[in-house]
Amino acid sequence: MSAERSSDGDRPGPGPWWRDAVVYQVYPRSFADSNGDGEGDLPGVLSRLDHLADLGVDALWLSPFYPSPLADGGYDVADYRDVDPRYGTLADFDALVAGAAARDIKVIVDIVPNHCSAEHPWFRAALAAGPGSPERERFVFRDKPNNWRSLFGGPAWTQVADGQWYLHLFDSAQPDWNWRHPDVVALFEEVLRFWLDRGVAGFRIDVANMLFKQDGLPDVVPGDQSSPLTPGLAATPYEHQPELLELYRSWRTILDSYPGDRSAVAEMWFDADQARPYLVGDGLAQLFNFKLMPAPWSAEEFRAVIDESHRLARETGGSIPWVLGNHDVPRMVTRYGVDQALVRAPTPDVLLGRMDVDVELGTRRARAAALLLLALPGGAYIYQGDELGLPEHLTIPDEARQDPMFERTLRTFMGRDGCRVPLPWSGTAAPYGFGDADTRVSPETWLPQPKDWAELTVAAQQADPGSTLNLYRTALALRRDHPALGDGDLTWLNAPPSVLAFARDPDFTLMVNFGSEPVPLAPHQNVLLASGPLDGDLLPPDTGVWLS
């Protein structure tokens, strides 16, 4: 195989920890239950930190644990500076940060700045104060709604008793903040400092591209091709407004005022031209790279995403950590185990519930994808349970589903509950060690677990050298020690169209066979790690390998 350079420049020297960190996402309600009530909590996370230490991650990201009515899984925040009693206390949070630090693991927390809960004191005050009041100016109230639609289905406006309407780009229980109001700006500066003072290493910014709405709140025009940041790219009147850049520069200043390379990573879907202004100079520095998640199992499609994103990171000096799973998308095993021609359908989540899933095939592909993820230049995020090879739970009863998307789409969209099911830790039947058997007060978990997960528990996989869990552990250990891995560059290798192959200096090669026939391995002296059995010097279909 011959080589072609993917971009110019030598591998940079040591930089901030987050540039090549592997971060593990914890969805607290589904990670570990310390008191047996069927819901995960912060003491539960603390009790399982050794799992993350043994896995070898650099940081954990906690999805929301704040006081919330849970209309949207905690992303409807009623108090940004406290812990919901179902998850514990601020003292529990401090103990978790200290316990993680003792294991050399940093803690990142979610911040949800686009909207709050309808139970937030400021929104309750706005409802009580009435039209034209200063309290209502903190939110987006209007006498008449425009044509904006909720991203969860249905209209983005709800009418209150006095006749006015308030904006909610998501659920009606999540009113949008008015980011042109100084009280809102000041509130979130206080929130950032509150958690930074408690030792967090940074923030994941929810819905980071939607905070500011265009003046006048114009209707969304079908086919509109205007964007305030990047003329010529499609954008709605509530995305990528220019004021975001100034806001995030001010947040970067706050982060930089603390020791230890504190940082923030933004949740937003973007095109390269849209992303560039956020990454350059003193901007955010980090944007999630989500584009691999919806990509069908295809060497061509994966390479196109990698090329675009890696080039953007090199041009801007920013960081675009790679992501293959999170709490908002179907799990990898299921995505890769269905007909890939349908993955790009307009409503893939609906189709997943109606298609046959080849779990064995999906598992092989997900294991290969894990080796690709951890070999790419830069940082990477792992969603809880992906290290166990968990599939999407597709048969949750309708009455047990809790994602608001399910009801707001009149039960036509399955929603995200299937990837949020509590983790299996041990045992042969539900709840699979999720809660302490000695303190169990609820025989069921808040979302039901499948009946066929006995072989996927942490305990079962620890005892199996060939398990997905041990594949991740070995890959992360190699990644930590190998001088070629982490931040830096890559060199594409010429390979058959069905194969993705690149080299990284010094002395590292990755190959993933996306095709249906075995292919020869690249020239090598040693096989460092393979996602499945090799066939002599051939790489089987749906298999990845690290070579030296």
C-alpha positions as CSV (number, residue, x, y, z in Angstrom):
1,M,0.0,0.0,0.0
2,S,1.3,3.5,-0.8
3,A,0.5,6.6,1.1
4,E,-0.9,10.0,0.5
5,R,-0.8,12.9,3.0
6,S,-4.1,14.0,4.5
7,S,-2.9,17.4,5.5
8,D,0.3,19.3,6.0
9,G,2.1,20.0,9.2
10,D,3.9,18.0,11.8
11,R,2.4,16.5,14.9
12,P,1.9,19.3,17.4
13,G,3.6,19.3,20.7
14,P,1.8,18.6,24.0
15,G,-1.3,20.7,24.4
16,P,-4.3,20.9,26.8
17,W,-5.5,17.6,28.1
18,W,-8.8,17.8,26.2
19,R,-7.2,17.8,22.8
20,D,-6.7,14.0,22.9
21,A,-8.8,13.0,25.9
22,V,-11.1,10.0,25.8
23,V,-14.3,11.1,27.7
24,Y,-17.0,8.7,28.9
25,Q,-20.6,9.9,29.0
26,V,-22.5,9.0,32.1
27,Y,-26.3,9.3,31.9
28,P,-26.8,9.4,35.7
29,R,-30.3,8.0,35.9
30,S,-29.2,4.9,34.1
31,F,-25.6,4.3,35.2
32,A,-25.7,2.9,38.7
33,D,-28.3,2.9,41.6
34,S,-27.0,3.2,45.1
35,N,-30.2,3.0,47.1
36,G,-32.3,0.5,45.2
37,D,-35.0,2.8,44.0
38,G,-34.6,1.8,40.3
39,E,-32.9,5.1,39.3
40,G,-29.2,5.8,39.1
41,D,-27.7,8.5,41.3
42,L,-24.4,10.2,42.0
43,P,-23.4,7.9,44.9
44,G,-24.0,5.1,42.3
45,V,-21.6,6.8,39.9
46,L,-19.0,7.1,42.7
47,S,-19.4,3.4,43.6
48,R,-18.6,2.4,40.0
49,L,-15.6,4.8,39.3
50,D,-13.3,1.8,39.3
51,H,-15.0,0.6,36.2
52,L,-14.1,3.8,34.4
53,A,-10.5,3.7,35.8
54,D,-10.1,0.1,34.6
55,L,-11.6,1.1,31.3
56,G,-8.9,3.8,31.0
57,V,-10.8,7.0,30.2
58,D,-9.5,10.4,30.9
59,A,-12.7,12.1,31.9
60,L,-16.4,11.5,32.5
61,W,-19.2,13.8,31.3
62,L,-22.3,13.9,33.5
63,S,-25.5,14.4,31.7
64,P,-27.9,16.7,33.8
65,F,-28.3,15.8,37.4
66,Y,-29.9,19.2,38.4
67,P,-33.4,19.6,40.0
68,S,-35.9,18.9,37.3
69,P,-39.4,17.6,36.7
70,L,-37.8,15.2,34.1
71,A,-40.1,16.3,31.3
72,D,-37.1,15.8,29.0
73,G,-34.7,13.5,30.9
74,G,-33.3,16.3,33.1
75,Y,-32.7,18.8,30.2
76,D,-35.5,20.8,31.7
77,V,-33.6,22.4,34.5
78,A,-35.4,24.0,37.4
79,D,-32.2,25.0,39.3
80,Y,-28.8,25.2,37.7
81,R,-26.8,25.2,41.0
82,D,-28.0,22.2,42.9
83,V,-28.5,18.4,42.6
84,D,-31.9,16.8,42.2
85,P,-32.7,14.9,45.5
86,R,-33.3,11.7,43.4
87,Y,-29.6,11.9,42.5
88,G,-28.2,13.0,45.8
89,T,-26.7,16.2,47.2
90,L,-24.0,18.8,46.5
91,A,-21.9,16.9,49.0
92,D,-22.4,13.7,46.9
93,F,-21.3,15.7,43.8
94,D,-18.2,17.0,45.6
95,A,-17.4,13.4,46.7
96,L,-17.7,12.2,43.1
97,V,-15.3,14.9,41.8
98,A,-12.8,14.0,44.5
99,G,-13.2,10.3,43.9
100,A,-12.7,10.8,40.2
101,A,-9.6,13.0,40.8
102,A,-8.1,10.3,43.0
103,R,-8.3,8.0,39.9
104,D,-6.9,10.7,37.6
105,I,-10.3,11.2,35.9
106,K,-11.7,14.6,35.3
107,V,-15.4,15.6,35.5
108,I,-17.3,17.5,32.8
109,V,-20.9,18.6,33.4
110,D,-23.8,19.5,31.1
111,I,-24.9,23.1,30.9
112,V,-28.3,23.7,29.3
113,P,-28.5,27.4,28.3
114,N,-31.1,27.4,25.5
115,H,-34.0,26.7,27.8
116,C,-35.0,25.8,31.3
117,S,-37.8,24.0,33.0
118,A,-41.3,25.5,33.2
119,E,-40.8,25.0,36.9
120,H,-37.8,27.3,37.1
121,P,-38.6,30.1,39.6
122,W,-38.0,32.8,36.9
123,F,-40.5,31.3,34.5
124,R,-43.1,30.8,37.2
125,A,-42.5,34.5,38.1
126,A,-42.9,35.4,34.4
127,L,-46.3,33.6,34.2
128,A,-47.5,35.3,37.4
129,A,-46.3,38.8,36.4
130,G,-48.3,39.0,33.1
131,P,-47.7,40.7,29.7
132,G,-45.2,43.5,29.4
133,S,-43.6,42.7,32.8
134,P,-39.8,42.7,33.3
135,E,-40.1,39.1,34.4
136,R,-41.4,38.0,31.0
137,E,-38.6,39.8,29.2
138,R,-36.2,37.0,30.4
139,F,-38.1,34.6,28.1
140,V,-39.6,34.9,24.6
141,F,-43.3,35.9,24.9
142,R,-45.3,37.2,22.0
143,D,-48.9,38.2,21.4
144,K,-49.0,36.1,18.2
145,P,-46.8,33.1,17.4
146,N,-44.8,32.7,14.2
147,N,-44.5,29.5,12.2
148,W,-41.6,27.9,14.1
149,R,-41.9,24.2,14.9
150,S,-40.6,22.4,17.9
151,L,-37.7,20.0,17.2
152,F,-39.6,17.5,19.2
153,G,-42.7,17.8,17.0
154,G,-45.6,20.2,16.9
155,P,-45.6,24.0,17.2
156,A,-42.8,25.8,19.1
157,W,-45.3,28.0,20.9
158,T,-47.7,27.5,23.8
159,Q,-50.4,29.9,24.8
160,V,-50.8,30.9,28.5
161,A,-54.0,31.9,30.3
162,D,-53.6,35.7,29.6
163,G,-53.5,35.0,25.8
164,Q,-49.7,35.5,25.2
165,W,-47.6,32.7,23.7
166,Y,-44.1,31.6,24.8
167,L,-41.4,30.0,22.7
168,H,-40.1,26.5,23.3
169,L,-37.9,25.0,20.5
170,F,-38.2,21.7,22.3
171,D,-40.9,20.5,24.7
172,S,-43.6,22.9,26.0
173,A,-42.1,22.2,29.5
174,Q,-38.8,23.8,28.3
175,P,-39.3,27.6,27.7
176,D,-36.5,29.3,25.8
177,W,-34.4,31.9,27.5
178,N,-34.1,35.4,25.9
179,W,-30.4,35.7,25.5
180,R,-30.7,39.4,24.7
181,H,-31.6,40.0,28.3
182,P,-28.7,40.9,30.6
183,D,-30.1,38.9,33.5
184,V,-29.8,35.7,31.5
185,V,-26.2,36.4,30.5
186,A,-25.4,37.2,34.2
187,L,-27.2,34.0,35.4
188,F,-25.1,31.7,33.3
189,E,-21.8,33.4,34.1
190,E,-22.7,32.7,37.7
191,V,-23.6,29.1,36.9
192,L,-20.3,28.5,35.1
193,R,-18.3,29.9,38.0
194,F,-20.4,27.9,40.5
195,W,-19.4,24.5,39.0
196,L,-15.8,25.6,38.1
197,D,-15.4,26.5,41.8
198,R,-16.5,23.0,42.7
199,G,-13.7,21.5,40.5
200,V,-15.3,20.6,37.2
201,A,-12.9,20.4,34.3
202,G,-15.3,21.9,31.8
203,F,-18.8,21.9,30.2
204,R,-20.7,20.2,27.5
205,I,-23.0,23.0,26.1
206,D,-26.4,21.7,25.1
207,V,-28.0,23.1,21.9
208,A,-25.1,25.5,21.6
209,N,-26.1,27.0,18.2
210,M,-29.6,28.1,19.1
211,L,-29.4,30.5,22.0
212,F,-29.9,33.7,20.2
213,K,-33.0,34.2,18.0
214,Q,-33.0,36.6,15.0
215,D,-34.4,40.1,15.8
216,G,-38.1,40.2,15.0
217,L,-38.5,36.4,15.1
218,P,-39.2,36.1,11.3
219,D,-41.0,33.1,10.0
220,V,-38.9,30.2,8.8
221,V,-39.0,30.4,5.0
222,P,-38.7,27.1,3.1
223,G,-35.5,27.1,1.1
224,D,-34.1,30.2,2.8
225,Q,-30.4,30.3,2.1
226,S,-29.3,33.0,4.5
227,S,-26.9,32.6,7.4
228,P,-25.6,35.5,9.6
229,L,-22.3,33.7,10.0
230,T,-21.8,32.1,6.6
231,P,-23.8,33.6,3.8
232,G,-24.9,30.9,1.3
233,L,-25.5,28.2,3.9
234,A,-29.0,27.4,5.0
235,A,-29.9,28.5,8.5
236,T,-33.1,29.1,10.4
237,P,-33.7,32.4,12.3
238,Y,-32.8,30.6,15.6
239,E,-29.4,29.1,14.5
240,H,-25.8,30.5,14.4
241,Q,-26.7,34.1,15.2
242,P,-23.6,36.3,15.3
243,E,-24.0,37.2,18.9
244,L,-23.1,33.6,19.8
245,L,-19.4,34.3,19.0
246,E,-19.2,37.2,21.5
247,L,-20.9,35.1,24.1
248,Y,-18.6,32.1,23.8
249,R,-15.6,34.4,23.8
250,S,-16.7,35.7,27.2
251,W,-17.2,32.1,28.4
252,R,-13.7,31.2,27.1
253,T,-12.4,34.1,29.2
254,I,-14.0,32.7,32.3
255,L,-12.7,29.2,31.6
256,D,-9.2,30.5,31.0
257,S,-9.2,32.3,34.3
258,Y,-9.2,29.0,36.1
259,P,-6.2,26.7,36.4
260,G,-6.0,23.3,34.7
261,D,-7.0,23.9,31.1
262,R,-10.7,24.1,31.7
263,S,-12.7,23.9,28.5
264,A,-16.2,23.6,26.9
265,V,-17.4,21.5,24.0
266,A,-20.4,22.5,22.0
267,E,-23.3,20.3,20.9
268,M,-24.2,21.4,17.4
269,W,-24.6,19.9,14.0
270,F,-22.6,22.0,11.5
271,D,-21.1,22.4,8.1
272,A,-17.4,23.2,7.9
273,D,-18.1,26.9,7.1
274,Q,-20.5,27.2,10.0
275,A,-18.1,25.7,12.4
276,R,-15.0,27.7,11.5
277,P,-16.0,31.0,13.3
278,Y,-16.5,29.1,16.6
279,L,-13.1,27.3,16.5
280,V,-10.7,30.1,15.5
281,G,-9.0,32.5,17.9
282,D,-10.4,32.8,21.3
283,G,-13.7,31.1,20.5
284,L,-15.0,27.8,22.0
285,A,-12.1,25.7,20.8
286,Q,-14.2,22.4,20.8
287,L,-17.2,21.2,18.8
288,F,-18.5,17.7,18.8
289,N,-18.0,15.8,15.6
290,F,-21.4,14.1,15.1
291,K,-21.1,13.3,11.4
292,L,-19.9,9.8,11.8
293,M,-23.0,8.8,13.8
294,P,-25.5,8.9,10.9
295,A,-23.1,7.7,8.3
296,P,-23.9,4.3,6.8
297,W,-21.3,1.5,7.1
298,S,-19.2,2.6,4.2
299,A,-15.5,3.3,3.8
300,E,-16.2,6.1,1.4
301,E,-18.7,7.9,3.6
302,F,-16.5,7.5,6.7
303,R,-13.4,8.8,4.9
304,A,-15.3,11.9,3.6
305,V,-16.3,12.8,7.2
306,I,-12.8,12.2,8.6
307,D,-11.2,14.2,5.8
308,E,-13.5,17.2,6.2
309,S,-13.3,17.3,10.0
310,H,-9.6,16.7,10.3
311,R,-8.9,19.4,7.8
312,L,-11.1,21.8,9.7
313,A,-9.4,21.1,12.9
314,R,-5.9,21.6,11.4
315,E,-7.0,24.9,9.6
316,T,-8.5,26.4,12.7
317,G,-6.4,25.0,15.5
318,G,-9.6,23.9,17.2
319,S,-10.6,20.5,18.4
320,I,-13.5,18.4,17.0
321,P,-13.7,15.2,19.2
322,W,-15.1,12.2,17.5
323,V,-18.4,10.7,18.6
324,L,-20.1,7.4,17.6
325,G,-22.9,7.3,20.2
326,N,-24.7,9.3,22.8
327,H,-28.0,9.6,24.7
328,D,-29.8,11.0,21.6
329,V,-29.2,8.4,18.9
330,P,-29.8,4.6,18.5
331,R,-26.9,2.5,19.7
332,M,-24.1,1.5,17.3
333,V,-24.9,-2.2,17.4
334,T,-28.4,-1.6,16.1
335,R,-27.5,1.1,13.6
336,Y,-24.9,-1.1,12.0
337,G,-27.1,-4.2,12.1
338,V,-29.9,-3.0,9.9
339,D,-30.1,-2.4,6.1
340,Q,-27.6,0.4,5.6
341,A,-29.4,1.6,2.5
342,L,-32.1,2.9,4.9
343,V,-29.9,4.6,7.5
344,R,-30.2,7.9,5.7
345,A,-34.0,7.7,5.6
346,P,-35.9,10.8,6.8
347,T,-37.0,9.1,10.0
348,P,-34.4,6.4,10.7
349,D,-35.5,6.0,14.3
350,V,-39.0,5.0,13.2
351,L,-37.5,2.6,10.6
352,L,-35.3,0.9,13.2
353,G,-38.4,-0.2,15.0
354,R,-39.8,-1.8,11.9
355,M,-36.6,-3.4,10.4
356,D,-34.9,-6.7,11.2
357,V,-31.7,-6.2,13.2
358,D,-28.8,-8.5,12.8
359,V,-27.2,-8.1,16.2
360,E,-24.2,-10.3,15.4
361,L,-23.4,-8.3,12.3
362,G,-24.0,-5.0,14.2
363,T,-21.7,-6.1,17.0
364,R,-18.9,-7.0,14.6
365,R,-19.2,-3.6,12.9
366,A,-19.5,-1.7,16.2
367,R,-16.3,-3.4,17.5
368,A,-14.4,-2.4,14.3
369,A,-15.8,1.2,14.6
370,A,-14.5,1.4,18.1
371,L,-10.9,0.8,16.9
372,L,-11.4,3.4,14.2
373,L,-12.8,5.9,16.8
374,L,-9.8,5.5,19.1
375,A,-7.2,5.6,16.4
376,L,-8.3,8.9,14.9
377,P,-6.4,12.1,15.7
378,G,-7.8,14.1,18.6
379,G,-10.2,13.4,21.3
380,A,-13.1,10.8,21.5
381,Y,-16.3,10.3,23.4
382,I,-17.7,7.0,24.5
383,Y,-21.3,6.6,25.5
384,Q,-22.0,4.5,28.5
385,G,-22.8,0.9,27.5
386,D,-21.1,1.1,24.1
387,E,-18.1,-0.5,25.8
388,L,-20.4,-3.4,26.5
389,G,-21.7,-3.7,23.0
390,L,-25.3,-3.0,24.1
391,P,-27.9,-2.9,21.4
392,E,-30.8,-0.5,21.3
393,H,-33.8,-1.7,23.4
394,L,-36.5,-1.7,20.6
395,T,-39.3,-3.3,22.5
396,I,-40.0,-0.9,25.4
397,P,-43.8,-0.9,25.9
398,D,-45.5,2.3,24.8
399,E,-46.7,2.9,28.3
400,A,-43.2,2.8,29.7
401,R,-41.7,5.3,27.2
402,Q,-40.7,8.7,28.7
403,D,-39.1,10.6,25.9
404,P,-41.4,13.6,25.1
405,M,-40.7,13.1,21.4
406,F,-42.8,9.9,21.5
407,E,-46.0,11.7,22.5
408,R,-45.3,15.0,20.6
409,T,-45.1,13.0,17.4
410,L,-48.3,11.1,18.2
411,R,-46.3,8.0,18.9
412,T,-44.9,7.8,15.4
413,F,-41.3,8.5,16.5
414,M,-39.8,6.0,18.9
415,G,-37.7,8.6,20.6
416,R,-34.5,8.0,22.6
417,D,-35.5,5.8,25.5
418,G,-34.0,2.7,23.8
419,C,-30.4,4.0,24.3
420,R,-31.1,5.2,27.8
421,V,-31.9,1.9,29.5
422,P,-30.1,1.2,32.8
423,L,-26.8,-0.6,32.5
424,P,-26.4,-4.3,33.2
425,W,-23.6,-4.9,35.8
426,S,-24.0,-8.5,36.9
427,G,-26.4,-11.4,37.3
428,T,-28.6,-13.3,34.9
429,A,-31.8,-11.4,35.1
430,A,-33.1,-7.8,35.4
431,P,-32.1,-5.6,37.1
432,Y,-28.7,-7.1,36.4
433,G,-27.0,-5.6,39.5
434,F,-28.1,-2.1,38.6
435,G,-29.2,-1.5,42.2
436,D,-27.9,-2.8,45.5
437,A,-29.8,-6.0,46.2
438,D,-29.5,-5.3,50.0
439,T,-31.2,-1.9,49.8
440,R,-33.6,-2.5,46.8
441,V,-36.9,-0.9,47.3
442,S,-38.0,-1.1,43.7
443,P,-37.9,-4.4,41.7
444,E,-37.9,-2.6,38.4
445,T,-35.7,0.0,36.8
446,W,-37.1,3.4,35.7
447,L,-36.9,2.1,32.1
448,P,-37.3,-1.7,31.6
449,Q,-34.2,-3.7,30.7
450,P,-34.3,-6.4,28.0
451,K,-34.5,-10.0,29.1
452,D,-31.5,-11.2,27.1
453,W,-28.7,-9.1,28.5
454,A,-27.1,-11.7,30.9
455,E,-24.1,-12.2,28.6
456,L,-23.6,-8.4,28.2
457,T,-23.1,-7.5,31.9
458,V,-19.9,-6.1,33.1
459,A,-19.2,-9.1,35.3
460,A,-19.8,-11.6,32.4
461,Q,-17.6,-9.6,30.0
462,Q,-14.8,-9.2,32.6
463,A,-14.4,-13.0,32.5
464,D,-14.3,-13.2,28.7
465,P,-11.0,-12.2,27.1
466,G,-12.7,-11.7,23.8
467,S,-15.5,-9.5,25.1
468,T,-16.3,-6.0,23.8
469,L,-15.4,-4.6,27.2
470,N,-12.0,-6.2,27.1
471,L,-11.5,-4.9,23.5
472,Y,-12.1,-1.4,24.8
473,R,-9.9,-1.8,27.8
474,T,-7.0,-3.1,25.6
475,A,-7.5,-0.4,23.0
476,L,-7.5,2.4,25.6
477,A,-4.4,1.0,27.2
478,L,-2.6,0.9,23.9
479,R,-3.9,4.4,23.0
480,R,-2.5,5.8,26.2
481,D,0.9,4.3,25.7
482,H,1.5,4.4,22.0
483,P,3.3,7.6,20.8
484,A,1.4,7.7,17.5
485,L,-2.1,7.9,19.1
486,G,-3.9,10.9,20.5
487,D,-3.7,14.3,18.9
488,G,-1.8,14.7,15.7
489,D,-2.0,13.8,12.0
490,L,-2.7,10.8,9.8
491,T,-1.6,9.6,6.4
492,W,-4.1,7.8,4.2
493,L,-3.0,4.5,2.6
494,N,-4.1,3.5,-0.8
495,A,-6.4,0.6,-0.3
496,P,-9.4,-1.1,-2.0
497,P,-12.6,1.0,-2.1
498,S,-14.1,-1.1,0.7
499,V,-11.2,-0.5,3.1
500,L,-10.3,2.4,5.3
501,A,-6.6,2.5,6.0
502,F,-4.3,5.1,7.5
503,A,-0.9,5.3,9.1
504,R,0.2,7.5,12.1
505,D,3.7,8.2,13.0
506,P,5.5,6.6,14.5
507,D,4.8,3.0,13.5
508,F,1.0,2.6,13.6
509,T,-1.5,1.5,10.9
510,L,-5.2,1.2,11.2
511,M,-7.3,-0.9,8.7
512,V,-11.1,-1.4,8.7
513,N,-12.7,-3.7,6.1
514,F,-16.2,-2.3,5.3
515,G,-16.6,-4.8,2.5
516,S,-18.0,-8.3,2.1
517,E,-14.7,-10.1,1.1
518,P,-11.4,-10.6,3.0
519,V,-8.5,-8.3,2.1
520,P,-4.8,-8.5,2.6
521,L,-3.4,-6.9,5.7
522,A,-1.0,-3.9,5.1
523,P,2.7,-4.7,5.5
524,H,3.4,-5.1,9.2
525,Q,5.5,-6.7,11.8
526,N,3.0,-7.1,14.6
527,V,-0.8,-7.1,15.1
528,L,-1.4,-4.8,18.1
529,L,-5.1,-5.5,18.3
530,A,-8.0,-6.8,16.1
531,S,-11.7,-6.3,16.6
532,G,-12.3,-9.9,15.6
533,P,-10.4,-13.1,14.5
534,L,-8.1,-12.6,11.5
535,D,-7.7,-15.1,8.7
536,G,-4.0,-15.5,8.5
537,D,-2.8,-12.4,6.7
538,L,-6.3,-11.5,5.6
539,L,-8.6,-9.0,7.2
540,P,-12.2,-10.4,7.3
541,P,-15.2,-8.3,6.5
542,D,-16.5,-5.9,9.1
543,T,-13.3,-6.1,11.1
544,G,-10.7,-3.6,12.2
545,V,-7.1,-4.0,13.1
546,W,-4.2,-2.0,14.6
547,L,-0.8,-2.9,13.2
548,S,2.8,-1.9,13.8
